[in-house]
């Protein structure tokens, strides 16, 4: 059986652990830029664990037309979302073991203004990949892919924040790791990658490896 080395993913704002196991597994990953943008997805939403439980952070976007390609989606910077998101992140993770180590580098992304969602997502994703020492080759799609070719694994609809929208993924088995509010809520799997980074630091790569759960 031929092992696929290329994957297709949607863009993601501080994507979940599951998303980053795909970036770790595949040698080349195409990020879908030509699709019609989908609301209520990881494309502009991340999920963290705060003092009061699971918290969803959503980047506001402008949509002047019913159908707009993801690459053309603009961030609505008339709203003070960056300050709100960073305040929430800081409140949730200030007591985590590695927050101070990463804090300054992450804060930069919440001070610089971005016009397009895709630009913001790609820049912060490249930073995270560097921290995780993941060297997969990333590329943006140049045309919309309906059915992915046989040589490519399509995860665009597999990874979704709403359970009813998720597709079965036998290649993901979330591995336990320390979480700041774990004593209060128990272990919450598949949160944003920053939950793993802030809580585990350099051990995050090892947790991702244990969570891949795929058959070579």
For each residue, the residues with C-beta under 8 A, 3 or more apart:
1:
2: 151
3: 216
4: 7 26 151 152 153
5: 26 27 28
6: 26 27 28 29 30 151 152 153
7: 4 22 25 26 28 29 30 152 153 154 155
8: 29 30 32 141 145 148 152 153 154 155 156
9: 12 19 22 23 29 30 31 32 155 156 159
10: 31 32 35 38 41 42 43 70 155 156 159
11: 31 32 33 43 70 117 118 121 122
12: 9 15 16 19 42 43 46 121 125 159
13: 42 43 44 45 46 57 59 117 120 121 124
14: 46 57 124 128 192 193 194
15: 12 18 19 20 42 46 125 159 192 193
16: 12 19 20 42 46 47 159 161 190 191 192 193
17: 20 21 174 189 190 191 193 195 196 207 208 211
18: 15 21 22 159 169 172 174 190 211
19: 9 12 15 16 22 23 42 155 159 193
20: 15 16 17 23 24 128 132 134 193 208
21: 17 18 24 25 171 172 208 211 212
22: 7 9 18 19 25 26 29 155 159
23: 9 19 20 26 29 129 134 136
24: 20 21 132 134 136 205 208 209 212
25: 7 21 22 171 212 214
26: 4 5 6 7 22 23 29 136 153
27: 5 6 136 137
28: 5 6 7 136 137 138 139
29: 6 7 8 9 22 23 26 136 137 138 139
30: 6 7 8 9 139 140 141 145 152
31: 9 10 11 118 122 138 139 140 141
32: 8 9 10 11 35 70 141 144 145 156
33: 11 69 70 71 118 140 141 142
34: 69 70 71 141 142 143 144 145
35: 10 32 38 69 70 144 156
36: 67 68 69 70
37: 43 61 63 68 69 70 73
38: 10 35 41 43
39: 44
40: 45 161 162
41: 10 38 44 45 160 161 165
42: 10 12 13 15 16 19 45 46 159 160 161
43: 10 11 12 13 37 38 70 117 121
44: 13 39 41 58 59 60 61 73 117
45: 13 40 41 42 56 57 58 59 161
46: 12 13 14 15 16 42 56 57 192 194
47: 16 54 55 56 57 161 191 192
48: 54 55 57 88 89 92 93 191 192 194 195
49: 53 54 55 92 179 180 181 185 188 191 195
50: 53 54 55 88 91 92 181
51: 91 92 181
52: 55
53: 49 50 185
54: 47 48 49 50 188 191
55: 47 48 49 50 52 88 92
56: 45 46 47 161
57: 13 14 45 46 47 48 84 85 88 89
58: 44 45 81
59: 13 44 45 75 81 85 117 120
60: 44 75 76 79 81
61: 37 44 73 74 75 76 117
62: 73 74 75 76
63: 37 66 68 73
64: 68
65: 68
66: 63
67: 36
68: 36 37 63 64 65 72 73
69: 33 34 35 36 37 72 73
70: 10 11 32 33 34 35 36 37 43 73 117 118
71: 33 34 116 118 140
72: 68 69 116
73: 37 44 61 62 63 68 69 70 116 117 118
74: 61 62 115 116 117
75: 59 60 61 62 81 114 115 116 117 120
76: 60 61 62 79 81
77: 81 113 114 115
78:
79: 60 76
80: 83 84
81: 58 59 60 75 76 77 84 85
82: 85 86 110 111
83: 80 86 87 110
84: 57 80 81 87 88
85: 57 59 81 82 88 89 110
86: 82 83 89 90 107 110
87: 83 84 90 91
88: 48 50 55 57 84 85 91 92
89: 48 57 85 86 92 93 106 194
90: 86 87 93 94 99 103
91: 50 51 87 88 94
92: 48 49 50 51 55 88 89 180
93: 48 89 90 96 99 180 194 195 198 199
94: 90 91 99
95: 99 180
96: 93 99 180 198 199
97: 178 198 199 200 201
98: 101 102 197 198 199 200 201
99: 90 93 94 95 96 102 103 198
100: 103
101: 98 201
102: 98 99 105 106 131 194 197 198
103: 90 99 100 106 107
104: 107 108
105: 102 108 127
106: 89 102 103 109 110 124 127 194
107: 86 103 104 110 111
108: 104 105 111 112
109: 106 112 120 123 124 127
110: 82 83 85 86 106 107
111: 82 107 108
112: 108 109
113: 77
114: 75 77 117 119 120 123
115: 74 75 77 119
116: 71 72 73 74 75 119 120
117: 11 13 43 44 59 61 70 73 74 75 114 120 121
118: 11 31 33 70 71 73 121 122 140
119: 114 115 116 122 123
120: 13 59 75 109 114 116 117 123 124
121: 11 12 13 43 117 118 124 125
122: 11 31 118 119 125 126 138 140
123: 109 114 119 120 126 127
124: 13 14 106 109 120 121 127 128
125: 12 15 121 122 128 129 138
126: 122 123 129 130 138
127: 105 106 109 123 124 130 131
128: 14 20 124 125 131 132 193 194 197
129: 23 125 126 132 134 135 136 138
130: 126 127 133
131: 102 127 128 197 204
132: 20 24 128 129 197 204 205 208
133: 130 205
134: 20 23 24 129 205
135: 129
136: 23 24 26 27 28 29 129
137: 27 28 29
138: 28 29 31 122 125 126 129
139: 28 29 30 31
140: 30 31 33 71 118 122
141: 8 30 31 32 33 34 144 145
142: 33 34
143: 34
144: 32 34 35 141
145: 8 30 32 34 141 148 149 154
146:
147: 154
148: 8 145 152 153 154
149: 145 152
150:
151: 2 4 6
152: 4 6 7 8 30 148 149
153: 4 6 7 8 26 148
154: 7 8 145 147 148 157 158
155: 7 8 9 10 19 22 158 159 169
156: 8 9 10 32 35
157: 154 160 165 167
158: 154 155 166 167 169
159: 9 10 12 15 16 18 19 22 42 155 166 169
160: 41 42 157 165 166 167
161: 16 40 41 42 45 47 56 165
162: 40 165 166
163: 166
164:
165: 41 157 160 161 162
166: 158 159 160 162 163 169
167: 157 158 160
168:
169: 18 155 158 159 166 172
170: 213 214
171: 21 25 212 213 214 215
172: 18 21 169 190 211 212 213
173: 211 212 213
174: 17 18 189 190 211
175: 207 210 211
176: 187
177: 187 196 199 200 203 207
178: 97 182 199 200
179: 49 182 185 187 188 191 195 199
180: 49 92 93 95 96 199
181: 49 50 51 184 185
182: 178 179 185 186 187 188
183:
184: 181
185: 49 53 179 181 182 188
186: 182
187: 176 177 179 182
188: 49 54 179 182 185 191
189: 17 174
190: 16 17 18 172 174
191: 16 17 47 48 49 54 179 188 195 196
192: 14 15 16 46 47 48 195
193: 14 15 16 17 19 20 128 196 197 204
194: 14 46 48 89 93 102 106 128 197 198
195: 17 48 49 93 179 191 192 198 199
196: 17 177 191 193 199 200 204 207 208
197: 98 102 128 131 132 193 194 200 201 204
198: 93 96 97 98 99 102 194 195
199: 93 96 97 98 177 178 179 180 195 196
200: 97 98 177 178 196 197 203 204 207
201: 97 98 101 197 204
202: 205
203: 177 200 206 207
204: 131 132 193 196 197 200 201 207 208
205: 24 132 133 134 202 208 209
206: 203 209 210
207: 17 175 177 196 200 203 204 210 211
208: 17 20 21 24 132 196 204 205 211 212
209: 24 205 206 212
210: 175 206 207
211: 17 18 21 172 173 174 175 207 208
212: 21 24 25 171 172 173 208 209
213: 170 171 172 173
214: 25 170 171
215: 171
216: 3
